[in-house]
Amino acid sequence: MKTHIAVVASPLTPAAPWQWLHDAGLSGAQVQFCGQVRDEQGRVEALHLEHYPGMTEQVLRAILEQAELKWPLNGAWVVHRVGTMAVGEDIVQVAVSATHRHDAFQACAFIMDLLKTRAPFWKKELIGGRWHWVDARESDVEAAAAWLQAASAHEP
Amino acid sequence: MIEVKLFAALRERAGRDSVTVSPPPSVTSVFQLLDWLAGQDAQLAAALAATPRLMIAVNEMLASEDASLAEGDVVALFPPVTGG
């Protein structure tokens, strides 16, 4: 499986994962997830993301390795933006290619769910001219745990 | 020496992004380090107390409070992550 992992401070290019994953017929499926800055009913003026350089890349690499053990994938792409971004801009791209669509759909969701709860990124929202840290969601923790419980359920 | 890195809301509460400490030899786990740090530094103790569900990394790998520590380790402390 080929992999591409990056943390960048500039705007993301929507078509980049598709072009990079394209493999002229090896894969029958590509699935791409793109996370964007929500305005939360017009309240959010901007978003700022910080991360832990070094650890972030290591965690993302480990997540892709886990995905590769679970599904037969041909390629996986994770690019995450940091710094200050505007409402509607792309925050993260997760894209995978596989021979069959089911593996690609599942692997993309798995990578995203684990990224949300393990990769060391933190968000702040600008609301009413003041920055506020975003709280983690319990539902994200449960989504990641569900994948890991499903995995251990298959073990003897 | 152990370097302790702080991130996000915890960094802001503590008023710094890292501290380098030389705890006594009796400190051999992250749990013991946190306990010792809180006794050394009131501002850091208050910042940690204000950070529920603290996450921990040792040498850039996610770890638990039970993780053992050795000279030269880098411990990172942070609130639950919110990327994606």
gemmi code that builds the backbone of each chain (N, CA, C; Angstrom):
import gemmi

chains = {
    "A": [
        ("MET", (0.847, -1.198, 0.000), (0.000, 0.000, 0.000), (0.881, 1.245, 0.000)),
        ("LYS", (0.589, 2.172, -0.885), (1.306, 3.443, -0.830), (0.566, 4.388, 0.121)),
        ("THR", (1.336, 5.209, 0.840), (0.705, 6.127, 1.790), (1.274, 7.535, 1.628)),
        ("HIS", (0.430, 8.500, 1.936), (0.868, 9.899, 1.939), (0.288, 10.555, 3.187)),
        ("ILE", (1.162, 11.078, 4.039), (0.743, 11.738, 5.281), (1.394, 13.118, 5.318)),
        ("ALA", (0.591, 14.131, 5.591), (1.175, 15.470, 5.702), (0.327, 16.348, 6.613)),
        ("VAL", (0.999, 17.271, 7.279), (0.343, 18.326, 8.059), (0.785, 19.626, 7.412)),
        ("VAL", (-0.170, 20.425, 6.971), (0.181, 21.608, 6.184), (-0.524, 22.853, 6.728)),
        ("ALA", (0.093, 24.009, 6.480), (-0.466, 25.273, 6.968), (-1.139, 26.065, 5.849)),
        ("SER", (-1.226, 25.479, 4.666), (-1.829, 26.191, 3.529), (-3.120, 25.480, 3.114)),
        ("PRO", (-3.983, 26.161, 2.330), (-5.256, 25.549, 1.928), (-5.055, 24.225, 1.191)),
        ("LEU", (-5.993, 23.284, 1.393), (-5.897, 21.966, 0.771), (-6.453, 22.021, -0.659)),
        ("THR", (-5.946, 21.147, -1.502), (-6.411, 21.066, -2.889), (-7.346, 19.862, -3.011)),
        ("PRO", (-8.650, 20.118, -3.271), (-9.611, 19.003, -3.240), (-9.267, 17.842, -4.173)),
        ("ALA", (-8.694, 18.126, -5.339), (-8.453, 17.065, -6.313), (-7.157, 16.295, -6.059)),
        ("ALA", (-6.329, 16.776, -5.138), (-5.001, 16.168, -4.968), (-5.042, 14.688, -4.577)),
        ("PRO", (-5.901, 14.289, -3.610), (-5.920, 12.861, -3.250), (-6.325, 11.967, -4.426)),
        ("TRP", (-7.326, 12.416, -5.187), (-7.789, 11.612, -6.333), (-6.635, 11.378, -7.301)),
        ("GLN", (-5.916, 12.447, -7.593), (-4.829, 12.332, -8.579), (-3.721, 11.426, -8.045)),
        ("TRP", (-3.391, 11.584, -6.777), (-2.291, 10.814, -6.191), (-2.646, 9.330, -6.091)),
        ("LEU", (-3.930, 9.035, -5.764), (-4.347, 7.634, -5.602), (-4.583, 6.936, -6.931)),
        ("HIS", (-4.788, 7.706, -7.984), (-5.127, 7.113, -9.277), (-4.068, 6.087, -9.677)),
        ("ASP", (-4.512, 4.878, -10.005), (-3.539, 3.823, -10.295), (-3.874, 3.038, -11.558)),
        ("ALA", (-4.594, 3.704, -12.475), (-4.801, 3.149, -13.826), (-5.319, 1.713, -13.823)),
        ("GLY", (-6.339, 1.461, -12.989), (-7.021, 0.174, -13.109), (-6.747, -0.830, -12.013)),
        ("LEU", (-5.703, -0.610, -11.215), (-5.448, -1.532, -10.095), (-6.622, -1.500, -9.123)),
        ("SER", (-7.051, -0.287, -8.772), (-8.159, -0.132, -7.830), (-9.468, 0.050, -8.579)),
        ("GLY", (-10.524, -0.530, -8.015), (-11.853, -0.293, -8.578), (-12.608, 0.741, -7.780)),
        ("ALA", (-12.014, 1.190, -6.667), (-12.741, 2.112, -5.789), (-11.802, 3.114, -5.137)),
        ("GLN", (-12.268, 4.348, -5.099), (-11.604, 5.380, -4.294), (-12.678, 6.024, -3.445)),
        ("VAL", (-12.404, 6.191, -2.148), (-13.332, 6.914, -1.278), (-12.560, 8.046, -0.636)),
        ("GLN", (-13.140, 9.249, -0.677), (-12.471, 10.406, -0.087), (-13.407, 11.098, 0.883)),
        ("PHE", (-12.896, 11.373, 2.081), (-13.618, 12.179, 3.058), (-12.914, 13.517, 3.163)),
        ("CYS", (-13.728, 14.573, 3.256), (-13.159, 15.896, 3.433), (-13.914, 16.576, 4.575)),
        ("GLY", (-13.197, 16.975, 5.622), (-13.825, 17.683, 6.742), (-13.654, 19.176, 6.563)),
        ("GLN", (-14.729, 19.928, 6.829), (-14.702, 21.377, 6.588), (-15.102, 22.172, 7.826)),
        ("VAL", (-14.727, 23.441, 7.842), (-15.036, 24.325, 8.982), (-16.520, 24.703, 8.941)),
        ("ARG", (-17.257, 24.279, 9.968), (-18.684, 24.627, 10.072), (-18.844, 26.029, 10.659)),
        ("ASP", (-19.937, 26.706, 10.279), (-20.145, 28.045, 10.856), (-21.015, 28.012, 12.111)),
        ("GLU", (-21.599, 26.829, 12.416), (-22.460, 26.681, 13.610), (-23.504, 27.793, 13.667)),
        ("GLN", (-24.375, 27.798, 12.681), (-25.451, 28.817, 12.558), (-24.905, 30.247, 12.540)),
        ("GLY", (-23.793, 30.418, 11.857), (-23.256, 31.768, 11.682), (-22.459, 32.295, 12.867)),
        ("ARG", (-22.301, 31.476, 13.925), (-21.599, 31.968, 15.122), (-20.082, 31.974, 14.953)),
        ("VAL", (-19.570, 30.945, 14.225), (-18.114, 30.785, 14.139), (-17.547, 31.677, 13.030)),
        ("GLU", (-16.542, 32.486, 13.403), (-15.929, 33.411, 12.432), (-14.674, 32.808, 11.812)),
        ("ALA", (-13.964, 31.958, 12.556), (-12.746, 31.324, 12.047), (-12.403, 30.155, 12.955)),
        ("LEU", (-11.492, 29.313, 12.460), (-11.049, 28.152, 13.229), (-9.531, 28.161, 13.271)),
        ("HIS", (-8.975, 27.772, 14.426), (-7.518, 27.664, 14.517), (-7.170, 26.275, 15.036)),
        ("LEU", (-6.205, 25.638, 14.390), (-5.782, 24.296, 14.802), (-4.316, 24.273, 15.143)),
        ("GLU", (-3.996, 23.648, 16.277), (-2.588, 23.397, 16.585), (-2.377, 21.896, 16.690)),
        ("HIS", (-1.116, 21.461, 16.649), (-0.838, 20.030, 16.766), (0.513, 19.818, 17.426)),
        ("TYR", (0.865, 18.555, 17.604), (2.131, 18.174, 18.244), (3.018, 17.610, 17.138)),
        ("PRO", (3.858, 18.455, 16.537), (4.663, 18.010, 15.395), (5.512, 16.795, 15.779)),
        ("GLY", (5.589, 15.850, 14.899), (6.344, 14.631, 15.188), (5.410, 13.531, 15.660)),
        ("MET", (4.732, 13.777, 16.776), (3.785, 12.761, 17.250), (2.614, 12.622, 16.282)),
        ("THR", (2.146, 13.741, 15.750), (1.000, 13.684, 14.832), (1.285, 12.725, 13.684)),
        ("GLU", (2.411, 12.909, 13.035), (2.745, 12.079, 11.874), (2.873, 10.611, 12.281)),
        ("GLN", (3.444, 10.390, 13.472), (3.629, 9.016, 13.952), (2.284, 8.329, 14.206)),
        ("VAL", (1.353, 9.069, 14.812), (0.024, 8.510, 15.087), (-0.704, 8.223, 13.770)),
        ("LEU", (-0.620, 9.151, 12.833), (-1.308, 8.943, 11.555), (-0.734, 7.716, 10.835)),
        ("ARG", (0.581, 7.570, 10.876), (1.227, 6.404, 10.245), (0.717, 5.106, 10.890)),
        ("ALA", (0.615, 5.107, 12.208), (0.150, 3.904, 12.922), (-1.298, 3.581, 12.559)),
        ("ILE", (-2.127, 4.615, 12.393), (-3.538, 4.393, 12.028), (-3.615, 3.768, 10.630)),
        ("LEU", (-2.803, 4.264, 9.700), (-2.822, 3.696, 8.340), (-2.324, 2.251, 8.351)),
        ("GLU", (-1.348, 1.973, 9.193), (-0.861, 0.579, 9.291), (-1.959, -0.338, 9.815)),
        ("GLN", (-2.714, 0.162, 10.800), (-3.827, -0.642, 11.332), (-4.887, -0.875, 10.263)),
        ("ALA", (-5.169, 0.173, 9.474), (-6.175, 0.045, 8.409), (-5.732, -0.997, 7.382)),
        ("GLU", (-4.444, -0.986, 7.088), (-3.936, -1.926, 6.083), (-4.052, -3.378, 6.556)),
        ("LEU", (-3.959, -3.570, 7.879), (-4.108, -4.935, 8.428), (-5.556, -5.412, 8.341)),
        ("LYS", (-6.489, -4.462, 8.354), (-7.909, -4.832, 8.401), (-8.538, -4.963, 7.022)),
        ("TRP", (-8.072, -4.186, 6.057), (-8.683, -4.205, 4.719), (-7.593, -4.220, 3.657)),
        ("PRO", (-7.834, -4.915, 2.541), (-6.853, -4.897, 1.453), (-6.923, -3.560, 0.690)),
        ("LEU", (-5.998, -2.661, 0.994), (-6.001, -1.326, 0.391), (-4.814, -1.180, -0.551)),
        ("ASN", (-4.978, -0.339, -1.551), (-3.852, -0.055, -2.459), (-3.163, 1.261, -2.112)),
        ("GLY", (-3.927, 2.204, -1.580), (-3.333, 3.487, -1.230), (-4.124, 4.173, -0.134)),
        ("ALA", (-3.441, 5.014, 0.648), (-4.129, 5.792, 1.688), (-3.473, 7.161, 1.793)),
        ("TRP", (-4.303, 8.182, 1.888), (-3.851, 9.572, 1.910), (-4.472, 10.272, 3.117)),
        ("VAL", (-3.661, 10.921, 3.943), (-4.188, 11.756, 5.023), (-3.418, 13.068, 5.005)),
        ("VAL", (-4.136, 14.152, 4.773), (-3.527, 15.478, 4.870), (-4.398, 16.319, 5.805)),
        ("HIS", (-3.776, 16.907, 6.809), (-4.506, 17.702, 7.799), (-3.943, 19.107, 7.801)),
        ("ARG", (-4.841, 20.069, 7.843), (-4.390, 21.457, 7.875), (-4.275, 21.948, 9.315)),
        ("VAL", (-3.322, 22.848, 9.566), (-3.189, 23.514, 10.862), (-3.096, 25.022, 10.626)),
        ("GLY", (-3.172, 25.797, 11.725), (-3.151, 27.255, 11.606), (-4.574, 27.785, 11.589)),
        ("THR", (-4.729, 28.999, 11.078), (-6.045, 29.651, 11.089), (-6.726, 29.481, 9.741)),
        ("MET", (-7.985, 29.080, 9.767), (-8.721, 28.888, 8.511), (-10.123, 29.482, 8.597)),
        ("ALA", (-10.677, 29.746, 7.410), (-11.973, 30.414, 7.323), (-13.093, 29.380, 7.277)),
        ("VAL", (-14.291, 29.826, 7.612), (-15.486, 28.994, 7.527), (-15.613, 28.421, 6.106)),
        ("GLY", (-15.923, 27.149, 6.013), (-16.103, 26.498, 4.719), (-14.829, 25.909, 4.141)),
        ("GLU", (-13.674, 26.265, 4.704), (-12.418, 25.719, 4.174), (-12.217, 24.276, 4.637)),
        ("ASP", (-11.382, 23.560, 3.890), (-11.123, 22.157, 4.210), (-10.117, 22.047, 5.362)),
        ("ILE", (-10.440, 21.172, 6.328), (-9.552, 20.927, 7.469), (-8.732, 19.662, 7.247)),
        ("VAL", (-9.391, 18.627, 6.730), (-8.721, 17.325, 6.630), (-9.220, 16.580, 5.394)),
        ("GLN", (-8.301, 15.838, 4.787), (-8.646, 14.933, 3.679), (-8.182, 13.535, 4.063)),
        ("VAL", (-9.100, 12.586, 4.008), (-8.728, 11.172, 4.149), (-9.237, 10.472, 2.896)),
        ("ALA", (-8.359, 9.792, 2.192), (-8.778, 9.124, 0.963), (-8.077, 7.774, 0.872)),
        ("VAL", (-8.830, 6.780, 0.389), (-8.245, 5.445, 0.231), (-8.659, 4.859, -1.109)),
        ("SER", (-7.819, 3.972, -1.610), (-8.148, 3.214, -2.814), (-8.046, 1.736, -2.489)),
        ("ALA", (-8.948, 0.966, -3.116), (-8.981, -0.484, -2.890), (-9.565, -1.144, -4.124)),
        ("THR", (-9.431, -2.434, -4.195), (-10.014, -3.153, -5.330), (-11.530, -3.025, -5.316)),
        ("HIS", (-12.116, -3.122, -4.101), (-13.577, -3.096, -3.989), (-14.058, -1.975, -3.074)),
        ("ARG", (-15.247, -1.463, -3.364), (-15.744, -0.267, -2.674), (-15.970, -0.471, -1.178)),
        ("HIS", (-16.427, -1.662, -0.791), (-16.769, -1.867, 0.620), (-15.535, -1.655, 1.505)),
        ("ASP", (-14.415, -2.203, 1.074), (-13.165, -2.035, 1.836), (-12.774, -0.558, 1.897)),
        ("ALA", (-12.961, 0.139, 0.783), (-12.569, 1.557, 0.738), (-13.459, 2.408, 1.653)),
        ("PHE", (-14.774, 2.156, 1.612), (-15.688, 2.901, 2.495), (-15.323, 2.675, 3.966)),
        ("GLN", (-15.148, 1.410, 4.321), (-14.886, 1.071, 5.726), (-13.553, 1.643, 6.198)),
        ("ALA", (-12.528, 1.486, 5.386), (-11.193, 1.942, 5.790), (-11.176, 3.456, 5.960)),
        ("CYS", (-11.870, 4.170, 5.079), (-11.900, 5.632, 5.165), (-12.564, 6.062, 6.476)),
        ("ALA", (-13.677, 5.417, 6.820), (-14.381, 5.756, 8.060), (-13.527, 5.405, 9.276)),
        ("PHE", (-12.864, 4.272, 9.225), (-11.996, 3.830, 10.329), (-10.865, 4.824, 10.563)),
        ("ILE", (-10.186, 5.212, 9.491), (-9.054, 6.144, 9.612), (-9.523, 7.460, 10.231)),
        ("MET", (-10.667, 7.937, 9.749), (-11.184, 9.213, 10.254), (-11.578, 9.102, 11.737)),
        ("ASP", (-12.247, 8.012, 12.103), (-12.678, 7.841, 13.502), (-11.485, 7.746, 14.442)),
        ("LEU", (-10.427, 7.074, 14.012), (-9.254, 6.978, 14.891), (-8.485, 8.298, 14.942)),
        ("LEU", (-8.412, 8.983, 13.804), (-7.751, 10.303, 13.779), (-8.414, 11.247, 14.788)),
        ("LYS", (-9.759, 11.233, 14.814), (-10.497, 12.166, 15.685), (-10.165, 11.986, 17.159)),
        ("THR", (-9.816, 10.765, 17.557), (-9.631, 10.499, 18.984), (-8.179, 10.259, 19.390)),
        ("ARG", (-7.273, 10.119, 18.411), (-5.881, 9.787, 18.746), (-4.853, 10.789, 18.243)),
        ("ALA", (-5.109, 11.399, 17.098), (-4.090, 12.299, 16.537), (-4.091, 13.605, 17.335)),
        ("PRO", (-2.899, 14.069, 17.743), (-2.838, 15.241, 18.623), (-3.022, 16.578, 17.890)),
        ("PHE", (-4.301, 16.852, 17.593), (-4.716, 18.152, 17.042), (-5.718, 18.752, 18.028)),
        ("TRP", (-5.712, 20.084, 18.119), (-6.690, 20.771, 18.970), (-7.224, 21.971, 18.209)),
        ("LYS", (-8.569, 22.144, 18.346), (-9.269, 23.220, 17.626), (-9.715, 24.322, 18.574)),
        ("LYS", (-9.646, 25.547, 18.041), (-10.211, 26.722, 18.710), (-11.148, 27.391, 17.728)),
        ("GLU", (-12.276, 27.890, 18.216), (-13.201, 28.630, 17.357), (-13.196, 30.110, 17.753)),
        ("LEU", (-13.265, 30.963, 16.748), (-13.394, 32.407, 16.997), (-14.882, 32.742, 16.969)),
        ("ILE", (-15.417, 33.111, 18.146), (-16.850, 33.413, 18.285), (-16.968, 34.755, 18.997)),
        ("GLY", (-17.645, 35.700, 18.353), (-17.818, 37.026, 18.963), (-16.489, 37.701, 19.258)),
        ("GLY", (-15.504, 37.443, 18.400), (-14.202, 38.099, 18.549), (-13.290, 37.456, 19.591)),
        ("ARG", (-13.730, 36.319, 20.187), (-12.884, 35.635, 21.194), (-12.672, 34.177, 20.796)),
        ("TRP", (-11.473, 33.684, 21.091), (-11.147, 32.283, 20.784), (-11.596, 31.380, 21.917)),
        ("HIS", (-12.229, 30.269, 21.552), (-12.684, 29.267, 22.529), (-12.205, 27.891, 22.096)),
        ("TRP", (-11.607, 27.138, 23.015), (-11.213, 25.762, 22.696), (-12.464, 24.911, 22.479)),
        ("VAL", (-12.388, 24.037, 21.506), (-13.511, 23.138, 21.208), (-13.390, 21.911, 22.121)),
        ("ASP", (-14.517, 21.521, 22.727), (-14.508, 20.326, 23.583), (-14.583, 19.063, 22.735)),
        ("ALA", (-13.928, 18.016, 23.201), (-14.024, 16.716, 22.535), (-15.438, 16.167, 22.722)),
        ("ARG", (-15.882, 15.363, 21.756), (-17.228, 14.782, 21.830), (-17.145, 13.325, 22.269)),
        ("GLU", (-18.031, 12.972, 23.158), (-18.087, 11.578, 23.625), (-18.437, 10.643, 22.456)),
        ("SER", (-19.263, 11.144, 21.517), (-19.674, 10.299, 20.383), (-18.476, 9.922, 19.515)),
        ("ASP", (-17.450, 10.785, 19.456), (-16.242, 10.453, 18.689), (-15.463, 9.330, 19.373)),
        ("VAL", (-15.411, 9.399, 20.691), (-14.707, 8.360, 21.458), (-15.405, 7.022, 21.252)),
        ("GLU", (-16.743, 7.051, 21.264), (-17.523, 5.818, 21.093), (-17.340, 5.243, 19.694)),
        ("ALA", (-17.255, 6.125, 18.688), (-17.089, 5.648, 17.303), (-15.759, 4.924, 17.138)),
        ("ALA", (-14.700, 5.480, 17.727), (-13.387, 4.834, 17.624), (-13.382, 3.520, 18.401)),
        ("ALA", (-14.010, 3.535, 19.581), (-14.041, 2.323, 20.412), (-14.802, 1.207, 19.714)),
        ("ALA", (-15.836, 1.566, 18.950), (-16.646, 0.542, 18.272), (-15.809, -0.249, 17.276)),
        ("TRP", (-14.897, 0.429, 16.561), (-14.028, -0.277, 15.605), (-13.125, -1.254, 16.345)),
        ("LEU", (-12.607, -0.823, 17.481), (-11.623, -1.645, 18.196), (-12.320, -2.810, 18.884)),
        ("GLN", (-13.571, -2.595, 19.354), (-14.338, -3.693, 19.940), (-14.714, -4.712, 18.870)),
        ("ALA", (-15.087, -4.206, 17.684), (-15.457, -5.099, 16.580), (-14.255, -5.962, 16.217)),
        ("ALA", (-13.063, -5.365, 16.268), (-11.849, -6.113, 15.922), (-11.587, -7.200, 16.955)),
        ("SER", (-11.720, -6.854, 18.250), (-11.389, -7.841, 19.277), (-12.454, -8.932, 19.357)),
        ("ALA", (-13.681, -8.627, 18.888), (-14.739, -9.631, 18.906), (-14.425, -10.804, 17.988)),
        ("HIS", (-13.586, -10.558, 16.964), (-13.238, -11.626, 16.011), (-12.092, -12.478, 16.510)),
        ("GLU", (-11.438, -11.998, 17.572), (-10.302, -12.777, 18.072), (-10.797, -13.887, 18.988)),
        ("PRO", (-10.108, -15.011, 19.043), (-10.571, -16.120, 19.871), (-10.518, -15.789, 21.363)),
    ],
    "B": [
        ("MET", (16.827, 14.009, 33.583), (15.869, 15.075, 33.299), (14.728, 14.539, 32.442)),
        ("ILE", (13.548, 15.097, 32.694), (12.374, 14.739, 31.901), (11.769, 16.031, 31.384)),
        ("GLU", (11.506, 16.055, 30.093), (10.840, 17.223, 29.519), (9.345, 16.961, 29.500)),
        ("VAL", (8.588, 17.915, 30.002), (7.135, 17.804, 30.002), (6.587, 18.877, 29.070)),
        ("LYS", (5.937, 18.435, 28.001), (5.355, 19.377, 27.038), (3.871, 19.517, 27.321)),
        ("LEU", (3.363, 20.728, 27.145), (1.948, 21.013, 27.401), (1.320, 21.568, 26.133)),
        ("PHE", (0.096, 21.169, 25.866), (-0.548, 21.619, 24.631), (-1.942, 22.193, 24.893)),
        ("ALA", (-2.354, 23.032, 23.950), (-3.725, 23.546, 23.835), (-4.161, 24.249, 25.129)),
        ("ALA", (-5.385, 23.945, 25.591), (-5.921, 24.672, 26.750), (-5.030, 24.484, 27.980)),
        ("LEU", (-4.428, 23.313, 28.118), (-3.555, 23.067, 29.275), (-2.326, 23.981, 29.235)),
        ("ARG", (-1.764, 24.170, 28.029), (-0.610, 25.064, 27.880), (-0.994, 26.490, 28.292)),
        ("GLU", (-2.163, 26.929, 27.844), (-2.589, 28.302, 28.171), (-2.834, 28.467, 29.663)),
        ("ARG", (-3.443, 27.442, 30.269), (-3.711, 27.526, 31.718), (-2.405, 27.549, 32.515)),
        ("ALA", (-1.434, 26.783, 32.043), (-0.161, 26.684, 32.766), (0.752, 27.872, 32.477)),
        ("GLY", (0.458, 28.601, 31.404), (1.247, 29.783, 31.064), (2.603, 29.464, 30.477)),
        ("ARG", (2.814, 28.241, 29.983), (4.091, 27.872, 29.335), (3.878, 26.602, 28.518)),
        ("ASP", (4.786, 26.363, 27.594), (4.569, 25.206, 26.717), (5.404, 23.991, 27.090)),
        ("SER", (6.374, 24.167, 27.980), (7.091, 22.980, 28.451), (7.833, 23.303, 29.746)),
        ("VAL", (8.123, 22.254, 30.500), (8.981, 22.379, 31.683), (9.950, 21.201, 31.665)),
        ("THR", (11.177, 21.480, 32.050), (12.152, 20.400, 32.168), (12.431, 20.202, 33.650)),
        ("VAL", (12.239, 18.960, 34.093), (12.323, 18.692, 35.533), (13.267, 17.519, 35.815)),
        ("SER", (13.751, 17.488, 37.041), (14.583, 16.371, 37.514), (13.929, 15.802, 38.762)),
        ("PRO", (12.926, 14.940, 38.572), (12.237, 14.400, 39.739), (13.128, 13.416, 40.496)),
        ("PRO", (12.799, 13.154, 41.766), (13.600, 12.196, 42.548), (13.461, 10.780, 41.966)),
        ("PRO", (14.384, 9.889, 42.306), (14.353, 8.532, 41.740), (13.080, 7.750, 42.059)),
        ("SER", (12.372, 8.183, 43.115), (11.127, 7.477, 43.464), (10.027, 7.691, 42.426)),
        ("VAL", (10.207, 8.685, 41.555), (9.214, 8.943, 40.502), (9.540, 8.057, 39.295)),
        ("THR", (8.747, 6.996, 39.124), (9.048, 6.037, 38.041), (7.889, 5.846, 37.083)),
        ("SER", (6.762, 6.541, 37.316), (5.624, 6.413, 36.403), (5.055, 7.802, 36.110)),
        ("VAL", (4.222, 7.859, 35.081), (3.581, 9.137, 34.737), (2.711, 9.605, 35.902)),
        ("PHE", (1.990, 8.664, 36.499), (1.134, 9.024, 37.639), (1.944, 9.705, 38.750)),
        ("GLN", (3.100, 9.095, 39.056), (3.948, 9.663, 40.110), (4.526, 11.021, 39.695)),
        ("LEU", (4.826, 11.146, 38.419), (5.341, 12.428, 37.917), (4.288, 13.530, 38.077)),
        ("LEU", (3.028, 13.202, 37.714), (1.956, 14.195, 37.816), (1.769, 14.618, 39.272)),
        ("ASP", (1.810, 13.645, 40.159), (1.652, 13.908, 41.576), (2.794, 14.810, 42.081)),
        ("TRP", (3.996, 14.463, 41.676), (5.181, 15.228, 42.101), (5.149, 16.649, 41.535)),
        ("LEU", (4.799, 16.759, 40.243), (4.724, 18.086, 39.597), (3.717, 18.984, 40.312)),
        ("ALA", (2.565, 18.407, 40.648), (1.512, 19.196, 41.297), (1.992, 19.738, 42.647)),
        ("GLY", (2.845, 18.985, 43.319), (3.387, 19.432, 44.594), (4.474, 20.487, 44.458)),
        ("GLN", (5.103, 20.535, 43.289), (6.214, 21.458, 43.047), (5.751, 22.828, 42.571)),
        ("ASP", (4.618, 22.834, 41.878), (4.284, 23.989, 41.062), (2.774, 24.242, 41.139)),
        ("ALA", (2.375, 25.250, 41.920), (0.949, 25.490, 42.157), (0.192, 25.852, 40.881)),
        ("GLN", (0.847, 26.624, 40.003), (0.157, 27.040, 38.772), (-0.107, 25.835, 37.869)),
        ("LEU", (0.903, 24.953, 37.801), (0.745, 23.745, 36.989), (-0.291, 22.818, 37.619)),
        ("ALA", (-0.294, 22.728, 38.942), (-1.282, 21.898, 39.643), (-2.690, 22.379, 39.317)),
        ("ALA", (-2.889, 23.712, 39.335), (-4.216, 24.267, 39.043), (-4.596, 24.010, 37.584)),
        ("ALA", (-3.608, 24.128, 36.683), (-3.877, 23.903, 35.260), (-4.269, 22.445, 35.014)),
        ("LEU", (-3.577, 21.523, 35.680), (-3.895, 20.103, 35.518), (-5.271, 19.789, 36.104)),
        ("ALA", (-5.566, 20.391, 37.261), (-6.859, 20.141, 37.906), (-8.014, 20.652, 37.033)),
        ("ALA", (-7.737, 21.683, 36.226), (-8.777, 22.274, 35.378), (-8.886, 21.573, 34.022)),
        ("THR", (-8.119, 20.493, 33.845), (-8.110, 19.794, 32.551), (-8.627, 18.364, 32.733)),
        ("PRO", (-9.949, 18.175, 32.604), (-10.483, 16.822, 32.784), (-10.086, 15.910, 31.623)),
        ("ARG", (-10.081, 14.619, 31.877), (-9.785, 13.591, 30.859), (-8.448, 13.876, 30.175)),
        ("LEU", (-7.437, 14.155, 30.995), (-6.097, 14.438, 30.493), (-5.592, 13.286, 29.626)),
        ("MET", (-4.986, 13.625, 28.496), (-4.341, 12.607, 27.662), (-2.826, 12.737, 27.847)),
        ("ILE", (-2.142, 11.599, 27.637), (-0.706, 11.522, 27.923), (0.011, 10.871, 26.754)),
        ("ALA", (1.181, 11.400, 26.412), (2.057, 10.696, 25.471), (3.442, 10.629, 26.090)),
        ("VAL", (4.107, 9.506, 25.915), (5.500, 9.372, 26.346), (6.323, 9.094, 25.088)),
        ("ASN", (7.293, 9.953, 24.833), (8.117, 9.851, 23.623), (7.255, 9.737, 22.355)),
        ("GLU", (6.232, 10.595, 22.307), (5.363, 10.741, 21.135), (4.445, 9.555, 20.877)),
        ("MET", (4.266, 8.696, 21.890), (3.307, 7.595, 21.767), (2.253, 7.771, 22.861)),
        ("LEU", (0.965, 7.579, 22.510), (-0.081, 7.675, 23.522), (0.213, 6.688, 24.648)),
        ("ALA", (-0.014, 7.125, 25.865), (0.313, 6.285, 27.023), (-0.722, 6.527, 28.115)),
        ("SER", (-0.674, 5.679, 29.140), (-1.578, 5.856, 30.278), (-0.765, 6.359, 31.476)),
        ("GLU", (-1.475, 6.669, 32.546), (-0.795, 7.137, 33.764), (0.122, 6.070, 34.343)),
        ("ASP", (-0.135, 4.817, 33.996), (0.689, 3.708, 34.518), (2.031, 3.600, 33.812)),
        ("ALA", (2.187, 4.310, 32.692), (3.414, 4.148, 31.888), (4.642, 4.464, 32.734)),
        ("SER", (5.684, 3.659, 32.569), (6.905, 3.902, 33.340), (7.762, 4.945, 32.627)),
        ("LEU", (8.592, 5.606, 33.417), (9.414, 6.704, 32.902), (10.892, 6.412, 33.110)),
        ("ALA", (11.703, 6.922, 32.183), (13.153, 6.805, 32.327), (13.781, 8.160, 32.026)),
        ("GLU", (15.010, 8.316, 32.504), (15.777, 9.529, 32.264), (15.751, 9.880, 30.769)),
        ("GLY", (15.467, 11.144, 30.472), (15.484, 11.586, 29.082), (14.155, 11.454, 28.348)),
        ("ASP", (13.143, 10.873, 29.015), (11.842, 10.739, 28.361), (11.203, 12.113, 28.130)),
        ("VAL", (10.396, 12.178, 27.096), (9.597, 13.375, 26.832), (8.134, 13.011, 27.082)),
        ("VAL", (7.540, 13.674, 28.062), (6.147, 13.406, 28.418), (5.306, 14.570, 27.895)),
        ("ALA", (4.257, 14.261, 27.168), (3.349, 15.318, 26.707), (2.017, 15.154, 27.411)),
        ("LEU", (1.466, 16.268, 27.869), (0.174, 16.288, 28.559), (-0.755, 17.205, 27.781)),
        ("PHE", (-1.981, 16.737, 27.561), (-2.901, 17.570, 26.773), (-4.356, 17.192, 27.013)),
        ("PRO", (-5.283, 18.124, 26.730), (-6.700, 17.791, 26.824), (-7.087, 16.847, 25.681)),
        ("PRO", (-8.288, 16.238, 25.752), (-8.724, 15.359, 24.657), (-8.561, 16.039, 23.299)),
        ("VAL", (-8.117, 15.267, 22.327), (-7.811, 15.835, 21.009), (-9.102, 16.140, 20.243)),
        ("THR", (-9.034, 17.130, 19.353), (-10.242, 17.571, 18.639), (-9.944, 17.872, 17.170)),
        ("GLY", (-9.099, 17.060, 16.550), (-8.795, 17.293, 15.135), (-9.894, 16.774, 14.224)),
        ("GLY", (-9.619, 16.840, 12.926), (-10.527, 16.303, 11.919), (-11.602, 17.284, 11.530)),
    ],
}
model = gemmi.Model(1)
for chain_id, residues in chains.items():
    chain = gemmi.Chain(chain_id)
    for i, (resn, *xyz) in enumerate(residues, 1):
        res = gemmi.Residue()
        res.name, res.seqid = resn, gemmi.SeqId(i, " ")
        for name, pos in zip(("N", "CA", "C"), xyz):
            atom = gemmi.Atom()
            atom.name, atom.element = name, gemmi.Element(name[0])
            atom.pos, atom.b_iso = gemmi.Position(*pos), 0.0
            res.add_atom(atom)
        chain.add_residue(res)
    model.add_chain(chain)
structure = gemmi.Structure()
structure.add_model(model)
structure.setup_entities()
